[in-house]
Amino acid sequence: MRRPLRLLLVPTALALVSTVFVSPASARPPQPDYPQPAEVDYYVDETKLPFEALPGTTTDRQWGVLDGAGYRIEVPADWNGDLVMWAHGYRGTGPELTVDAPPTGLRQYLVDSGYAWAASSYTENGYDVEAGVDSTHDLGRFFDKAVGKPDLRYIAGVSMGGHVTGVSIERYRAEYDGAMPVCGVMGDRRLFDTFLDYNAVAQALTDTPPVYPAPADYVTTTAAQMKTELGTPYPAVLTEAGEDLRAVTEQRTGGERPLFEAGFASFADFLFTVYPVFPGLGEEPGAVGGNADTVYQLDADPRLTAEEKALNAEVLRVEAARSHRGLDGVPTIDGRFRIPVLTMHGLGDLFVPFSMEQEYARDAAARGNSDLLVQRAIRAVGHCDFSAEEYRTAFADLVTWVEDGVKPAGDDVLDPAVVADRRYGCRFTMPQRVYDTQVC
C-alpha cells in the first residue's frame, strides 16, 4: 500500500489545485504575469559558414546570410534535380545563429545519390518554430534563383526541426513533395505539457509546496530536495514516490514500451531543468504547457484507483494559454498535410518523448490522412540517436513512396499492446544498440 497523498493549498496567485476529481480543471487556474523576454541581438558569424565537401565527393557549396539568417547549400556535381531542405533542432537562447548540415550519414547518402540540400540558421534562436518555418521557406525560394528550381522538394528535420517540418508542410501545402521529421516535436505544444507533468507530479508526490513557474533556484534547491524523497540516489534507486513518478511518466510519454526504464534513468534529472520559467526555452511568455484537464494514471487501466484519484486531486493545475492557432513561436500541427510523411522516433527518448508520434498519428487520423503517414520506432534512448543506416533507409523509402507510389512499412504507434511488446521497434532498428538486451 503506497503512502496517502497530502492535500495542499496553493496560493491563487500561482494556480489552483482542483479538488473535484471528475473534472480537474472545473475551476480554471488564473495565470501569473509573465515578464516580456529581453530583446536579443542575433548575429551570424560569417567566418563559420564555409564548409568542406565530404571526402570522395565533388560538390558546389554556397553559404551566406539571407534576411538575417545564415545558410548553407550543397549541390553535387551530378545533381539529380531534387532538393532536401534541412531543419535544425533547438539551439538554446544565445545570440549567435549557426547552421547545421544534415547528420553525416544522411548527408553522405544525399550527396552520393545526387540530392542537393540547403539549411538555414533561422533568424532567431529559442523555441521559435515560426522563425524556422519562415527562414526555411525563404531559403528554398532563394535556392530556386541561385541554383535552379528543383524537380522535387523534400523537407526533413530533427527535434524542433521536426516541428518546423510538420508546420511547413501544412502551411505550404504545394511547396513540398515529401517530408521526414525525425525525433520531432510532432505534438507541438503538447511537448511542454509533458515537461509540466513531470515536475507537477513530482511536487505532489513529495513534501514540496507546489510552485509555478519555477523560481531561479528551482533546480538547485526545489528539485534537489525532491530528489532526496524520490530516490537514494535518484534515479538509480527509487523510493515509492519515485516509482510512482516513473509510472506516471511512462503513461504520459507513450505508455508501456521497450527501453522506457533506460530512458527514465537517462532523463530523470534532466526533466527537472525544463520546468517552465517565464519562459525557459526561449518561447514566448505565458503558459506554453498546461495540465488543467490531464488525468494522471499509474498504469494503463482507465479505471482509477483511490491513489490515482488522490494524486489528481493534489497535482498543481496550470491552464495553458491556448488559441486555435497556437502561440506565435510554438504553432500547432493539425495533421492537415497532403504529401507522404515518414517519421522515426527513439522509444527511450524523454526529451522529446514517443508520445509525440502518437499525438501526430491521432491528428493525422482525425484529418483522414493516416494513409499518408508512416512511423517507425527505433530502439534507442538518446535524443535523436539514429544510425547512418536508419537515416539512409528511411529517406530512400520516402523517395520510393513519393516517386513510385510504393508506401513503405512502418510501426503501429497507437495500439498499446503492440507498443508494449518486448520486440517492438526491432524491425527498423539498424544496428541494435549495445545497451539493448532484447534479442531482436
Secondary structure, DSSP 8 states (H G I E B T S, - for coil): -----------TTT------TT-TTSS---------------B--GGG------TT--EEEEEEEETTEEEEEEEETT--S-EEEEE-----S-SB-------HHHHHHHHHTT-EEEEE--S--SS-HHHHHHHHHHHHHHHHHHT---SSEEEEEETHHHHHHHHHHHHSTTT-SEEEEES--TTTTHHHHHHHHHHHHHHHHTT----SS--TTIIIIIIHHHHHHHBTTTTTSB-HHHHHHHHHHHHHTTSS-TTHHHHHHHHTTGGGGGS--SSSSS--SS--S--TT----SSS-SS--HHHHHHHHHS--------TTB-SSSB---S---S-EEEEEETT-TTTTTHHHHHHHHHHHHTT-GGGEEEEEE---STT---HHHHHHHHHHHHHHHHH--------SS-HHHHHSTTTTTTT-SS--TT--S--
